[in-house]
Structure formats: C-alpha cells, structure tokens
Amino acid sequence: MSFYDVLEKIKDQPIERMLDNVQHQDVERVLQKNRITEEDYFMLLSLAAEDYLEDMAQKAHQLTVKNFGNTMQLFLPLYVSDYCVNTCKYCSFSVDNVFPRRILTMEEVEKEAKAISEMGIEHIIILSGESMMHSSVKYLKQCLKVLTKYFSSIGLEIQPLDTDQYQELVDSGIDGLTVYQEVYDEEIYRELHTKGPKRFFKYRLDTPERGCEAGMRSVSIAALLGLNDWRRESYITGLHAQYLQDKYLDVEVGVAFPRIRPNAGSFQPKVNVTDKNLVQAMLAYRIFQPRSGITVSTREAPEFRDQLIPLGTTKMSAASSTVVGGYTEPDNTQSQFEISDERSVDDIRSLLQSHGYQPVMKDWQIV
C-alpha cells in the first residue's frame, strides 16, 4: 500500500462543499479536544474556523512549546545545479526557460560551504534542478565528501530517486529528504508538468516513502499553495504526513506551507492564498500533528515571518539564496524563485532571542 491508495479513496469527495457545511459549534467542539481526528482536522480548515483563528493560535502555540520548547532550528539551502529536464509551468528552472545554466565544481562547493559555515549555520539542504545527468548520485556523493567537513546535518531536495539510490546517499552522509508534491490533484498535476520524468504523479507521490525506507532521519513534504484550492491541498498534505508518521515511527516527518513566488515566465497562481489562509492551514496542521516539524522559508515577507514564529514554526531558513553559487557569486545566474526575507543569520538569531526563543544551529551530528 502507498499513500496513492489513500488518495484514490478521497480524491473525488466534494471537499469544498463539505467544508462549507462545517458549523461554528463543530469548530468549538474540536478545539475542546486534547487530540483530534482526521475529521476534526478537516473542520479546522473550514470557512467557519476562520472565526476562531485566535483560539487556534493559542492552542497551536501551547502544543508547540510543549513538544519543542522555545527553540527554532535555522538552516540554509545550497543550490549546486540549475540544470533541469522537466517543464514545470511555475518554476524558473523549467527546461523551457532559456538562461545560462550552471553546476558547481567541487572547488565551488567548498567555497559555498565555507561561506555558509562562517554564518554559523550547521544545517543545510542540497538543492538542484531535476536532472539525473547533472545532479547524479555520483555527483552528490562527491559534494558530500566536501560538505560533511562543514555541516552536522545535510538534507536533500532534488529529483526523486529509487530507494537504493537514497540508501547510497544516506550511507554517504545525507540524513534528511524534502519533497514537494506541488499539487495533490492528479489532473492539475499533469497540466502543470508537461515534459520530463516529473510528469509521473505516483512516482513522485511515493518518493517520501522511499526516503523513509532508505533510512532518512527526517522527511519533509508540502503542497505548493496557489496551484489548487488551498484547503483541499492542506488537508491532503496533513493526511500524507500522518500516513508517513504512522508507518515510519522512527522518522521525523515535517511539513512546509510554501506559496508560489514570482519566477521566470508568465505563470499566475490559480488561487490567491492570503496570509490569513496560510495561517489557518498552519494552525490546523499544528493542532492535528503536535509533534511534527513546520518549516517557514524566506519566500514570506519579514514582517509576516515574524508573526508566524509563535504559531507552530520549528524551522526557519535565513539569508537564503536560490541561485547556484549564490553565497559567493549572488548575481551569476537565474534564481529558482524570488525570496522576500533577505535578513542575515545574525538578524534572525537576534530576532528569535528577543522573542524568547533559542536559535538552534546544531542538534544532530552525522556519524
């Protein structure tokens, strides 16, 4: 069984209409519970629940402090290649977009690693465009020989791989996997991904599970909000996370709530996801999965990110670059998407401390 089987059972349900039928008393009942069900989670994503965001925020904060304390893990993405073989209508790295592509040499990887390490960051995520020719397992293992000298935890966000390929990378020092499904509606997915191996919906959907089977310490998933109805996508993301956590008890399963940012091309989001919408999605998930990590990236504006800190966030990026080689040569090539929060690591660290949070630079050591 895979999560695809779960999705098949719910994909034709009239979720939007069902959400409209949720009443205020339903939401009030859910908020009185110590542990909520899938049905309860569904209700917290309803239109009726918008009137209870303050109550949801207080509960989400209490649950986060109970399970994580006043801590915030900081990390940075490291882009090593922007070569891609897929056509994704919303992404600057899409193969149809013409710009000078780049892949880092090992010397350049080391320069980037030193620059990030000097900021005090010890958690990174390796990112690339989706191209097995350029970001191959062999190439990534070469990168890891360099990066394990500088960082205590190294995650991966590249093209989906088979289980044995992930196992090779785990054995070489990778301990985390991030995979955005982008959109859980298979028909919309096919419309957005028209060329390349990313077209295969089920293979991508099963990717987090292959990472779990390969021994990843942590696995993070997300839907890219704006591609479909945000309530439906948030609900299914939560069910996917629950499925993984229930099946792989020794894996830390986390989620993110990224919204589409400006990119190379003319793609416009199908749905406008407001700040209020994103807050509701995040709060509902925290109450549903109180022990799960929640990541907030620099896609969001500084003021809004600050407001999200006490609402369930456990991981934040800081001083991020979405450009290959962007920490030492920031203007050299195309970014994957525009970031909104350009504050330094020291700025974010000071902000967290002023709010009574302990910035966590290292909480895991690769053996």
Protein Blocks (a to p, Z undefined) as FASTA:
>chain_A
ZZklmmmmmmmpcfklmmmmpcfklmmmmmmpmbdcfklmmmmmmmklmmmmmmmmmmmm
mmmmmmnopaddddddddfbfcdfbdcfkbfklmklgcddddddfklmmmmmmmmmmnop
abdcddddddfklmgfklmmmmmmmmmmmpcbdcdddddddfklmmmmmmnopabdcdde
hiacfklmmmmmmgdjklpmmlmmmmmmmmmmnopabdcddddehjacfklmmmmmmmmm
mmmmmmmmmbccddddddddddedjbdcfbdcdfklmmmmmmmmmmmmmmbccdddfkbc
fklmmmmmmnopabdcehiafbehklmmmmlbccfbdcfblcdfklmmmmmmmnopacdf
bfcdcZZ
